[in-house]
Amino acid sequence: MGGKISLISKKKERLVLSFTVLQLMVIIVRIWSIATTRANLLESILGVAIASLTVIGFVVRCDPVPDYVQVQFLNYVFTSKDVLSDKATRFLPYLALFFNVVEFGYYSVSTLLSLLALFLPCQPGLTSSVICSSDAVLPNDLVFKFLHILFFPTVEFLISMQVTVGTAYNFVTVLLTGVTFLWLECAFFIKCYQKEFASLADYRKIQIFEKILNSCTREGIFLKFVILIPSLQMLISFVVIKMLHSGHDFLAVMFVWMYVIILGSTLLTFSAAAKVYDTSTKWIEGCRGGERKKYARKMHRSLIPLRLYFGNNFVEILTPLLVQEYCVRQTATFLLLTK
C-alpha cells in the first residue's frame, strides 16, 4: 500500500507456517534418500547440492521470533526522498539489473528442479526418489505414474519457489538493499560535507541508520549469509566442475546459473559493506585537523568509521577478497580429494 511493505494477516501466517512444515518434511525426505540410495559419487554430490539448497533456505527463513523492525527499516529506505549522487545514479541501474536476474532465478531454478523430478525421478536428493526401487526403477502402477508425472514435480517447484523467494528476501531485499543504501548515503554525505552543505550532525544520522541496520542483521541475516552463502558457492562450483567433466552439460548449465546468482550476491554484499567502512574511514582521516574551534576538533576525534557486523566481526576492505580466496582454495581441495 502506497509503495510500502505491510505485514501479512494471521490467515496468511498460517499458510506460511504450513509450507514451512512441508519444507521441513521435504528436507527429511531428501536426507533420507541420499543416505539410503546406492549411487555413484556424481549422483551423491548432486543430491547433496539439491538438499543443501533446501536446508539453507529453511535455516534462513526459520526465525521463531519475527523481526518487524526489518519491515520498518525497508519502508524507510523505499520512501527515502534523498537526492542521489552521481555515483548512485550510475550504480543503481546495475543493482536493479541484479534484482531482475534474481527474480528470474526464482522461476528458472524452480522449473529446472521440477524437470529433474520429471526426467530423473530416481536422483538421490529429490522427493521423487522415494518411490523408486533399490535398482532405481520406477513402478508401473497408475498411482506411481501420477506421483511421478504430476505430484513430485509440483512439490519440487513449490518448495524451490519458497526457498528461493524466502532466501532472496532476507539476503537481497533486506541485507543487500540496506548495505547499499548505507554506502550511498555515506558517499552522498561526504560529497555534501566537502561542499559545506552538510555538518557533522548529519554524519550522526547516518550512524543511527548503521545501528538500526546492524540490529536487524548482525546476529541473524548477515551472520547466516557469511556462514551459508560462501559454503553454498563452494559446493555449487564443485558440482559445476564435476558435471562438466562428466559430460552432463544440461545439469552443468543449470548449476552455472545458480553459481552466477550466488557469486553476484556474495560480491555485491561484501563489496558494498567494505566500501561503507573504507569510505567512512578515509573521510574521517582526511577531515581531522581542519577545524579551528575546540568543540569541532573534539567532535572529529569522537567519530568512528561505519561498520557492518556479522556476529562479533565486521567487514573490512579486504574481506571480499579473503572470502573469494577461501572459496577457491576449498573448492580446489574438494576436487583434489575426489580426483
ROFI-494702 format. One record per residue (C-alpha): residue number from 1; residue in one letter; x negated, z, y negated. Coordinates in steps of 0.001 Angstrom, whole numbers. Each point is the difference from the previous one (the first is absolute). Layout:
   num   residuo         X         Z         Y
   NUM         a         X         Z         Y
...
end
This chain:
   num   residuo         X         Z         Y
     1         m         0         0         0
     2         g     -1456     -1052     -3347
     3         g     -3277      -998      1665
     4         k      -548      3532      1348
     5         i      -415      1294      3536
     6         s      2876      2236      1092
     7         l       262      2436      2895
     8         i      1952     -1088      3072
     9         s      3242      1646      1072
    10         k       349      2519      2836
    11         k      1585     -2686      2182
    12         k     -3012     -2266      -415
    13         e     -2313      2949       632
    14         r      1606       428      3429
    15         l      -539     -3713       668
    16         v     -3678       312      -935
    17         l      -312      3058      2248
    18         s      1571     -1921      2892
    19         f     -2513     -2824      -366
    20         t     -2816      2552      -222
    21         v      1077      1480      3336
    22         l       191     -3535      1427
    23         q     -3500      -683     -1288
    24         l     -1283      3145      1731
    25         m      1598     -1153      3265
    26         v     -1641     -3426      -387
    27         i     -3385      1676      -506
    28         i       452      1945      3231
    29         v       964     -3199      1855
    30         r     -3012     -1876     -1415
    31         i     -2464      2714      1011
    32         w      1596       346      3433
    33         s      -185     -3757       633
    34         i     -3683      -117      -978
    35         a      -827      2981      2210
    36         t      1888     -1199      3081
    37         t      -444     -3789       -79
    38         r     -2940     -1654      1705
    39         a     -1550     -2395     -2500
    40         n     -3321     -1557      -916
    41         l     -2043      1141     -2989
    42         l      1470     -2557     -2405
    43         e      3604       882       867
    44         s      -767      3702      -337
    45         i     -1605      -513     -3412
    46         l      3004     -2002     -1181
    47         g      2344      2706      1277
    48         v     -1946      2715     -1798
    49         a       147     -2022     -3239
    50         i      3776      -449       272
    51         a       500      3694       760
    52         s     -2321      1000     -2857
    53         l      2118     -1903     -2521
    54         t      3082      1980      1031
    55         v     -1803      3348       166
    56         i     -1545      -437     -3450
    57         g      3353      -982     -1481
    58         f      1597      3093      1535
    59         v     -2745      2338     -1247
    60         v       212     -1439     -3518
    61         r      3785       296      -202
    62         c       346      3313      1837
    63         d       250      2598     -2752
    64         p      2129      3090       741
    65         v       283       809     -3716
    66         p       882     -3079     -2130
    67         d     -1925      -227     -3270
    68         y      2499     -1010     -2666
    69         v     -2731       129     -2657
    70         q     -1151     -3383      1316
    71         v      3317     -1542     -1072
    72         q      -260      1529     -3482
    73         f     -3610     -1149      -190
    74         l       876     -3605       912
    75         n      2924       -60     -2434
    76         y     -2378      1050     -2772
    77         v     -2415     -2799       931
    78         f      2690     -2674       284
    79         t      1679       958     -3292
    80         s     -3231       359     -1970
    81         k        56     -2045     -3211
    82         d     -3724       200      -763
    83         v     -1661     -3129     -1359
    84         l     -2307     -1544      2587
    85         s     -3636      -775      -669
    86         d     -1528     -3419       596
    87         k     -1542      1292      3242
    88         a      3400      1129      1263
    89         t      1574     -3319      -947
    90         r     -2585     -1818      2117
    91         f       117      2434      2925
    92         l      3732       579       454
    93         p       825     -3554      1227
    94         y     -2476       483      2870
    95         l      1542      3371       799
    96         a      3470     -1570       -12
    97         l     -1290     -2715      2353
    98         f     -1273      2665      2390
    99         f      3396      1716       -93
   100         n      1613     -3315       972
   101         v     -2490      -427      2844
   102         v       833      3491      1266
   103         e      3728      -726      -197
   104         f      -492     -3203      1977
   105         g     -1981      2073      2476
   106         y      3117      2105       713
   107         y      1783     -2962      1516
   108         s     -2945     -1922      1448
   109         v     -1498      2929      1925
   110         s      3417      1144      1246
   111         t       909     -3530      1093
   112         l     -3302      -489      1805
   113         l       383      3261      1926
   114         s      3536      -927      1020
   115         l     -1331     -3368      1215
   116         l     -2617      1840      2027
   117         a      2777      1994      1669
   118         l      1782     -3277       761
   119         f     -2909     -2072      1327
   120         l     -2351      2752      1262
   121         p      2467      2698      1057
   122         c     -2384      1646      2469
   123         q     -2723       561     -2608
   124         p      -984      3710        43
   125         g      1040      1739     -3198
   126         l      3254     -1935      -396
   127         t      3303      1700       782
   128         s       970     -2944      2215
   129         s     -2825       809      2426
   130         v      2032      2896      1461
   131         i      2248     -2443      1900
   132         c     -2919     -1862      1569
   133         s     -1130       695      3539
   134         s     -3470      1240       884
   135         d     -1021     -3644       461
   136         a      1108      -852     -3576
   137         v      3061     -1921      1191
   138         l      3435       118     -1642
   139         p      3084       575      2209
   140         n      2504     -2871       168
   141         d      3131      2115      -414
   142         l      2395      -882     -2813
   143         v      -364      3423     -1619
   144         f     -3785      -262       -96
   145         k       231     -3498     -1467
   146         f      2209      1364     -2785
   147         l     -2497      2782      -672
   148         h     -2879     -2479        32
   149         i      1556     -2713     -2173
   150         l      2001      2031     -2516
   151         f      -355      3777       149
   152         f     -3761       593        27
   153         p      -883     -2723     -2571
   154         t      2635      1514     -2304
   155         v     -1407      3501       493
   156         e     -3530     -1242      -710
   157         f      1151     -1735     -3182
   158         l      1935      3012     -1331
   159         i     -2731      2514       803
   160         s     -2673     -2264     -1503
   161         m      2055      -404     -3170
   162         q       385      3759      -232
   163         v     -3725       517       510
   164         t     -1157     -2638     -2489
   165         v      2523       811     -2740
   166         g      -535      3762       279
   167         t     -3779      -299        45
   168         a       -45     -2478     -2887
   169         y      2234      2252     -2099
   170         n     -2414      2916       315
   171         f     -3302     -1868      -145
   172         v       877     -2886     -2327
   173         t      3022       941     -2110
   174         v     -1001      3635      -602
   175         l     -3779       200       463
   176         l     -1259     -3415     -1121
   177         t      2484      -237     -2877
   178         g      -895      3488     -1224
   179         v     -3757      -517       227
   180         t       183     -3383     -1728
   181         f      2237      1346     -2761
   182         l     -2423      2887      -632
   183         w     -2964     -2387      -200
   184         l      1763     -2338     -2435
   185         e      1191      2922     -2129
   186         c     -3560      1329      -171
   187         a     -1422     -3410      -941
   188         f      2678      -505     -2667
   189         f      -639      3478     -1455
   190         i     -3742      -666      -292
   191         k       668     -3286     -1775
   192         c      2349      1726     -2467
   193         y     -2418      2916      -484
   194         q     -2840     -2349      -892
   195         k      2232     -1568     -2661
   196         e      1051      3499     -1185
   197         f      3606      -583      1058
   198         a      -101      2929      2447
   199         s     -1324      3565        -7
   200         l     -1349      2390      2598
   201         a      3489      1458       345
   202         d      1079     -3309      1534
   203         y     -2669       432      2687
   204         r      1582      3336       859
   205         k      3261     -1848       657
   206         i     -1798     -2281      2460
   207         q     -1456      3087      1683
   208         i      3529      1344       456
   209         f       962     -3268      1681
   210         e     -3084       332      2220
   211         k      1053      3517      1034
   212         i      3499     -1197       891
   213         l     -1381     -2902      2040
   214         n     -2378      2299      1870
   215         s      2798      2471       711
   216         c      2016     -2851      1568
   217         t     -2808     -1499      2086
   218         r     -2953      2386       440
   219         e      1071      1875      3143
   220         g      2388     -2625      1317
   221         i        18     -3721      -718
   222         f     -3597      -499     -1149
   223         l     -1452      2247      2711
   224         k      1953     -1898      2674
   225         f     -1087     -3296     -1575
   226         v     -3690       920       138
   227         i       220      1132      3630
   228         l      2378     -2579      1470
   229         i      -428     -3316     -1815
   230         p     -3793      -466       416
   231         s       452       945      3678
   232         l      2760     -2585       348
   233         q     -2172     -2555     -1799
   234         m     -2788       554      2540
   235         l      2401      -305      2931
   236         i      1658     -3185     -1297
   237         s     -3343     -1682      -746
   238         f     -1166       922      3505
   239         v      3175     -1514      1498
   240         v      -386     -3192     -2066
   241         i     -3566      -571      1194
   242         k       950       650      3625
   243         m      2991     -2354      -243
   244         l     -2089     -2783     -1512
   245         h     -2646       318      2716
   246         s      2640       -65      2741
   247         g      1725     -3110     -1389
   248         h      3299      1678      -975
   249         d       216     -1810     -3333
   250         f      3671       791      -727
   251         l      -501      3736       466
   252         a     -3224      -179     -2001
   253         v      1806     -1618     -2951
   254         m      2695      2675       160
   255         f     -2528      2817      -204
   256         v     -2089     -1814     -2626
   257         w      3078        65     -2229
   258         m       368      3746       603
   259         y     -3703       477      -713
   260         v       228     -1844     -3327
   261         i      2839      2259     -1165
   262         i     -1768      3177      1144
   263         l     -3333     -1062     -1519
   264         g      1678      -902     -3295
   265         s      1737      3360      -133
   266         t     -3233      1860       735
   267         l     -2079     -1903     -2550
   268         l      2578       162     -2785
   269         t       769      3696       421
   270         f     -3572      1254       284
   271         s     -1276     -2373     -2698
   272         a      2704      1017     -2486
   273         a      -629      3694       722
   274         a     -3749      -534      -448
   275         k       594     -1830     -3294
   276         v      2051      2950     -1252
   277         y     -2944      2340       559
   278         d     -2665     -2425     -1233
   279         t      1870     -1058     -3151
   280         s       796      3552     -1096
   281         t     -3538      1209       799
   282         k     -1678     -2726     -2071
   283         w      2369       600     -2911
   284         i      -657      3763       -27
   285         e     -3771      -496       151
   286         g       100     -2673     -2697
   287         c      2099      1842     -2562
   288         r     -1690      3411       126
   289         g     -2032       886     -3057
   290         g      1904     -2317     -2305
   291         e      2247      2658     -1517
   292         r     -1010      1961     -3075
   293         k      2577      2768       108
   294         k      -723      3028      2155
   295         y      3400       141      1738
   296         a      -257     -3720       853
   297         r     -3427       515      1605
   298         k      1359      2903      2046
   299         m      2939     -2111      1100
   300         h     -2352     -2777      1079
   301         r     -2040      2447      2077
   302         s      3182      1141      1755
   303         l       942     -3508      1121
   304         i      -319      -807      3699
   305         p       290     -3396      1716
   306         l      3221     -1047      1684
   307         r      -191       513      3755
   308         l      2308     -1000      2818
   309         y      -240      2449      2883
   310         f       615      -304      3717
   311         g      -169      3492      1443
   312         n     -3015      1728     -1578
   313         n     -1849     -3257      -767
   314         f       469     -2582     -2723
   315         v      -694     -3713      -353
   316         e     -3292      -882     -1695
   317         i     -1349     -3369     -1087
   318         l     -1728      -699      3353
   319         t      2891      1145      2206
   320         p      1473     -3527       545
   321         l     -3370     -1313      1221
   322         l      -574      3022      2229
   323         v      3419      -417      1614
   324         q      -579     -3685       767
   325         e     -3511       697      1283
   326         y      1428      2644      2332
   327         c      2669     -2409      1272
   328         v     -2545     -2753       694
   329         r     -2398      2367      1777
   330         q      2693      1497      2219
   331         t      1429     -3423       866
   332         a     -3462     -1214       994
   333         t      -437      3126      2130
   334         f      3303      -630      1816
   335         l     -1000     -3611       672
   336         l     -3342      1061      1461
   337         l      1636      2630      2210
   338         t      2518     -2496      1411
   339         k     -2389     -2935       348
end
